[in-house]
Amino acid sequence: MYSEAPEFKDNTLYRSTIGSLLYIANWTWPDIALPVNLLSRHVSNPTTYHWEAIKWVLRYLKHSSEAYLRLEPDATKQPTLTCYADADWAGDAKSRKSTSGYVFFLNSSPVHWYTGKQNLVAMSTTEAEYICLSKAANNLTWFDDLLSSIWAEPTYPITIY
């Protein structure tokens, strides 16, 4: 288990690497958002186990540098907004808090994503899912208002999976 792993000596290196990975996850690589989020929880006391996990993420980025998201607007039709949301019930072993995640697609292109620990402890997987859906719906409402101001028409219906 990682709790028995020796402490990582260069805390500054760990923090700066996590900061860079957080920037990359927020702007260009949504698929690393969850592992970077989980690793960022240990910036105050990282172990060599956590540093090895960071190196796995860096290797993944290096070997998948040719992969990319193709974002092509379709000006011929009204934009379609879709959301996928999911929660991992009690995924954090210490606090028993769940992890939420969602991604918004505009005409099949990802335009906004989020992953993070929920603020409270859910008593069931259903409650964790509802908390995740509530957060996604709140942000979806704001995002739809933004799109409506750009296109001057709402993007209804909005589908949430």
N, C-alpha and C positions, 0 to 999 in steps of 0.2 A: 504494500500500500504506500501511497505517496507521503503519508504523514511520517514514516520512518526514514524518508530520504534525507540526505545531508543538506544543510542550508546552502543556497547558492550565494557565493561570495560577493559578486559584483552587482549590487542592487541597482546602481545607476544604469548599467547596461540593460538589465531586465526592464526597468521603467521606460527607458528610451525606446527599446524595441517594442514594448507593448503600445506606447504612444504612436509609433509609426504604423503598427499593425491596426490600431483603432482607426487611424486616418484612412488607411487603405480600405478597411472593411466598410467604413461609412460612405466612401465616395466611389470606389471602383470594384470591389470584390465582395458582394453580399454573401457569398457562400462561406466566407471565413468569419462572419460576424459572431456566430455562436462560440466557436472555440476561443476566439480572441476575448470575447466577453467573459468566458469562464476563466481564462488565464489572467485577465486583468483583476480578478478578485484577490489575487495573491501578490500584488505589487509590494505590500508592506513586509511580507515574509516569504519570499519565493524559495523553493527547494530546487535541487538539481533535476528532479522529476519534472517540474514546471518548465525549466529551461529546455529540457529535452523535447517537451511538447511544443514549445515555441519553435525549435529547430525543425520539427515535423511540419509546422505551418509554413515556415520559410521554404522548405523543400517543395511543398505542394505548390507554392506560388512560383517557384523557379521552373518546375516541370510542367506547369499548366499555363505558362505565359503566352502560348499560342491560342489558347481558348479565350473567347470574348463574347460579350452580349451584343447582339445586333439590334440596334435601335433604329427602326425605320418608320417615319410617320406615314400615315395613310390619310392624305388630305381629301380623299373622295368620300369618306363616310364620317358620320358622327363618332367621336371617341367613345370607346367602351371601357369602363372601369371595372376591374375584377380584383377580389381580395382572397388570399389564402391565409388562414390563421390556424395555429395549433399551440398546444401547451403540453409541457412535460410535468406531470403531477409529482410534486415532492422530489424533484430531481436533485436538489441540493441536500446532500446527506447530513450536513451540520444543522442548517436552519429549517430544513424540511419545506422550504419555499419552492414554488413551481417556477418554471421558465416559460415565458411567452414568446411567441414569434409570429410575425406576419409579413406579407409582401403584397404590394399593390402592383397590378399590371394595367397599363394603358395600351389598348390595342395589342395585347400579347407581349408587350415589352415591360420589364420590371422598372418601376420609376421610384418606388419608396419601399424601404424594408426596415424592420426593427426586430431585435431580440434582446431580452433582458429578464432579470429576476423579478418576479411579482412582489409587490409591497407587503403582502400579507400571506399567511399560511392558509391554503385552501384545504377544506375538510374532505373533499372528494375530487375525483378527476373531472366530474361534471362542473363543479364550482370553479376549478382551475381553467376549464375551457371557457366558461362564461366570463370570467375575469379577462381572459385574453381577447375574447370577442368584443367585450365592452371597450377595451382600449383600442382595438382595431377599428371599431365603429366610430368612436370619437374622432380618431385621426382621419378616417375615411370621410366623415362629414366635412371636416376642415379642407381636406384635399379636394373633395368634390366642389366646394364653394370656390376654391382657387381655380379649378378647371372651368367652372361656369363663368367666372369673370373673364377668362381668356377666350372661350368659345361663345359666350353669351347665351348658352343653352345648357341645361343640366344634362348630366351623362346617365340618366336613369334608363333602365333599371341597373342597379349596382348589385353584382352577385358576390356573395361571400361563401367561400367553401371552408 
